């Protein structure tokens, strides 16, 4: 077993020397994949950054624009119990009746997440 480890180590060193001697660089290729492809407004909502959300709205961001996963900023705020952001989005014209790809509204997402404050707020909105 000991000899196998030594031989394997020597083979790796030899391989590295040959590749360096040939003038080629050994480069590992890396690919960055985004797990959650969200709109900038949705990212600010997830972070709970009220000031950035205000700026996006002030500069004309669409409060009903959905991300790749079908989530609007209101749905995202409801899911994460971001009460102040929900109030801000509602005041800016966010639609409570929009549904994501699974057919869930912001209220349903709040209920699934047990976001009690947002549930109470969204039930009052008609």
TORKOLPA-673500 format. One record per residue (C-alpha): residue number from 1; chain; x, z, y. Coordinates in nm, 3 decimals. Example, Ala and Ser with C-alpha at 12.3 -4.5 7.8 and 13.67 -1.06 7.14 Angstrom:
REM TORKOLPA-673500
i: 1, ch: A, c1: 1.230, c3: 0.780, c2: -0.450
i: 2, ch: A, c1: 1.367, c3: 0.714, c2: -0.106
REM end
This chain:
REM TORKOLPA-673500
i: 1, ch: A, c1: 0.000, c3: 0.000, c2: 0.000
i: 2, ch: A, c1: 0.281, c3: 0.093, c2: 0.235
i: 3, ch: A, c1: 0.457, c3: -0.235, c2: 0.169
i: 4, ch: A, c1: 0.138, c3: -0.432, c2: 0.239
i: 5, ch: A, c1: 0.101, c3: -0.270, c2: 0.580
i: 6, ch: A, c1: 0.466, c3: -0.343, c2: 0.664
i: 7, ch: A, c1: 0.434, c3: -0.708, c2: 0.557
i: 8, ch: A, c1: 0.114, c3: -0.748, c2: 0.756
i: 9, ch: A, c1: 0.284, c3: -0.601, c2: 1.065
i: 10, ch: A, c1: 0.581, c3: -0.834, c2: 1.026
i: 11, ch: A, c1: 0.350, c3: -1.133, c2: 0.989
i: 12, ch: A, c1: 0.166, c3: -1.041, c2: 1.310
i: 13, ch: A, c1: 0.493, c3: -1.001, c2: 1.501
i: 14, ch: A, c1: 0.617, c3: -1.334, c2: 1.368
i: 15, ch: A, c1: 0.292, c3: -1.505, c2: 1.466
i: 16, ch: A, c1: 0.312, c3: -1.363, c2: 1.818
i: 17, ch: A, c1: 0.674, c3: -1.479, c2: 1.854
i: 18, ch: A, c1: 0.591, c3: -1.830, c2: 1.734
i: 19, ch: A, c1: 0.299, c3: -1.862, c2: 1.972
i: 20, ch: A, c1: 0.507, c3: -1.741, c2: 2.267
i: 21, ch: A, c1: 0.800, c3: -1.964, c2: 2.175
i: 22, ch: A, c1: 0.577, c3: -2.270, c2: 2.170
i: 23, ch: A, c1: 0.496, c3: -2.216, c2: 2.537
i: 24, ch: A, c1: 0.126, c3: -2.168, c2: 2.481
i: 25, ch: A, c1: -0.055, c3: -1.870, c2: 2.613
i: 26, ch: A, c1: -0.283, c3: -1.686, c2: 2.380
i: 27, ch: A, c1: -0.594, c3: -1.618, c2: 2.583
i: 28, ch: A, c1: -0.900, c3: -1.443, c2: 2.456
i: 29, ch: A, c1: -1.216, c3: -1.608, c2: 2.581
i: 30, ch: A, c1: -1.479, c3: -1.375, c2: 2.715
i: 31, ch: A, c1: -1.835, c3: -1.456, c2: 2.797
i: 32, ch: A, c1: -2.050, c3: -1.232, c2: 3.013
i: 33, ch: A, c1: -2.413, c3: -1.228, c2: 2.913
i: 34, ch: A, c1: -2.678, c3: -1.067, c2: 3.128
i: 35, ch: A, c1: -2.919, c3: -0.861, c2: 2.924
i: 36, ch: A, c1: -3.168, c3: -0.830, c2: 3.206
i: 37, ch: A, c1: -3.199, c3: -1.132, c2: 3.431
i: 38, ch: A, c1: -3.385, c3: -0.981, c2: 3.726
i: 39, ch: A, c1: -3.454, c3: -1.082, c2: 4.082
i: 40, ch: A, c1: -3.249, c3: -0.897, c2: 4.346
i: 41, ch: A, c1: -3.564, c3: -0.715, c2: 4.459
i: 42, ch: A, c1: -3.628, c3: -0.595, c2: 4.102
i: 43, ch: A, c1: -3.270, c3: -0.470, c2: 4.077
i: 44, ch: A, c1: -3.316, c3: -0.266, c2: 4.396
i: 45, ch: A, c1: -3.643, c3: -0.129, c2: 4.256
i: 46, ch: A, c1: -3.479, c3: -0.020, c2: 3.930
i: 47, ch: A, c1: -3.204, c3: 0.155, c2: 4.124
i: 48, ch: A, c1: -3.466, c3: 0.329, c2: 4.338
i: 49, ch: A, c1: -3.301, c3: 0.204, c2: 4.655
i: 50, ch: A, c1: -3.590, c3: 0.227, c2: 4.902
i: 51, ch: A, c1: -3.385, c3: 0.109, c2: 5.201
i: 52, ch: A, c1: -3.271, c3: -0.207, c2: 5.023
i: 53, ch: A, c1: -3.627, c3: -0.278, c2: 4.908
i: 54, ch: A, c1: -3.740, c3: -0.243, c2: 5.272
i: 55, ch: A, c1: -3.468, c3: -0.486, c2: 5.384
i: 56, ch: A, c1: -3.561, c3: -0.743, c2: 5.119
i: 57, ch: A, c1: -3.926, c3: -0.727, c2: 5.225
i: 58, ch: A, c1: -3.829, c3: -0.741, c2: 5.593
i: 59, ch: A, c1: -3.625, c3: -1.056, c2: 5.527
i: 60, ch: A, c1: -3.915, c3: -1.223, c2: 5.348
i: 61, ch: A, c1: -3.863, c3: -1.153, c2: 4.977
i: 62, ch: A, c1: -4.166, c3: -1.239, c2: 4.766
i: 63, ch: A, c1: -4.304, c3: -0.905, c2: 4.645
i: 64, ch: A, c1: -4.489, c3: -1.083, c2: 4.362
i: 65, ch: A, c1: -4.194, c3: -1.287, c2: 4.228
i: 66, ch: A, c1: -4.142, c3: -1.223, c2: 3.860
i: 67, ch: A, c1: -3.812, c3: -1.191, c2: 3.678
i: 68, ch: A, c1: -3.724, c3: -1.387, c2: 3.365
i: 69, ch: A, c1: -3.897, c3: -1.120, c2: 3.156
i: 70, ch: A, c1: -4.222, c3: -1.158, c2: 3.354
i: 71, ch: A, c1: -4.190, c3: -0.831, c2: 3.545
i: 72, ch: A, c1: -4.289, c3: -0.820, c2: 3.911
i: 73, ch: A, c1: -4.129, c3: -0.560, c2: 4.140
i: 74, ch: A, c1: -4.454, c3: -0.358, c2: 4.130
i: 75, ch: A, c1: -4.449, c3: -0.355, c2: 3.749
i: 76, ch: A, c1: -4.089, c3: -0.243, c2: 3.749
i: 77, ch: A, c1: -4.153, c3: 0.031, c2: 4.004
i: 78, ch: A, c1: -4.457, c3: 0.148, c2: 3.806
i: 79, ch: A, c1: -4.262, c3: 0.155, c2: 3.482
i: 80, ch: A, c1: -3.989, c3: 0.374, c2: 3.633
i: 81, ch: A, c1: -4.223, c3: 0.598, c2: 3.838
i: 82, ch: A, c1: -4.081, c3: 0.491, c2: 4.176
i: 83, ch: A, c1: -4.368, c3: 0.623, c2: 4.388
i: 84, ch: A, c1: -4.228, c3: 0.545, c2: 4.734
i: 85, ch: A, c1: -4.140, c3: 0.191, c2: 4.629
i: 86, ch: A, c1: -4.486, c3: 0.139, c2: 4.477
i: 87, ch: A, c1: -4.642, c3: 0.245, c2: 4.809
i: 88, ch: A, c1: -4.412, c3: 0.011, c2: 4.998
i: 89, ch: A, c1: -4.486, c3: -0.284, c2: 4.768
i: 90, ch: A, c1: -4.861, c3: -0.226, c2: 4.784
i: 91, ch: A, c1: -4.847, c3: -0.213, c2: 5.165
i: 92, ch: A, c1: -4.657, c3: -0.544, c2: 5.155
i: 93, ch: A, c1: -4.918, c3: -0.724, c2: 4.947
i: 94, ch: A, c1: -4.808, c3: -0.671, c2: 4.587
i: 95, ch: A, c1: -5.081, c3: -0.769, c2: 4.342
i: 96, ch: A, c1: -5.191, c3: -0.499, c2: 4.098
i: 97, ch: A, c1: -5.369, c3: -0.747, c2: 3.869
i: 98, ch: A, c1: -5.061, c3: -0.951, c2: 3.774
i: 99, ch: A, c1: -4.960, c3: -0.931, c2: 3.408
i: 100, ch: A, c1: -4.626, c3: -0.966, c2: 3.232
i: 101, ch: A, c1: -4.562, c3: -1.174, c2: 2.919
i: 102, ch: A, c1: -4.717, c3: -0.906, c2: 2.699
i: 103, ch: A, c1: -5.030, c3: -0.894, c2: 2.914
i: 104, ch: A, c1: -4.953, c3: -0.557, c2: 3.075
i: 105, ch: A, c1: -5.038, c3: -0.479, c2: 3.435
i: 106, ch: A, c1: -4.842, c3: -0.235, c2: 3.652
i: 107, ch: A, c1: -5.098, c3: 0.036, c2: 3.570
i: 108, ch: A, c1: -5.061, c3: -0.019, c2: 3.195
i: 109, ch: A, c1: -4.679, c3: -0.004, c2: 3.223
i: 110, ch: A, c1: -4.707, c3: 0.320, c2: 3.419
i: 111, ch: A, c1: -4.935, c3: 0.462, c2: 3.150
i: 112, ch: A, c1: -4.696, c3: 0.358, c2: 2.872
i: 113, ch: A, c1: -4.410, c3: 0.525, c2: 3.059
i: 114, ch: A, c1: -4.616, c3: 0.836, c2: 3.140
i: 115, ch: A, c1: -4.546, c3: 0.782, c2: 3.511
i: 116, ch: A, c1: -4.820, c3: 1.020, c2: 3.624
i: 117, ch: A, c1: -4.769, c3: 0.990, c2: 4.000
i: 118, ch: A, c1: -4.780, c3: 0.611, c2: 3.992
i: 119, ch: A, c1: -5.081, c3: 0.613, c2: 3.759
i: 120, ch: A, c1: -5.276, c3: 0.822, c2: 4.010
i: 121, ch: A, c1: -5.166, c3: 0.593, c2: 4.294
i: 122, ch: A, c1: -5.256, c3: 0.269, c2: 4.115
i: 123, ch: A, c1: -5.595, c3: 0.398, c2: 3.999
i: 124, ch: A, c1: -5.691, c3: 0.448, c2: 4.365
i: 125, ch: A, c1: -5.607, c3: 0.085, c2: 4.450
i: 126, ch: A, c1: -5.877, c3: -0.173, c2: 4.399
REM end
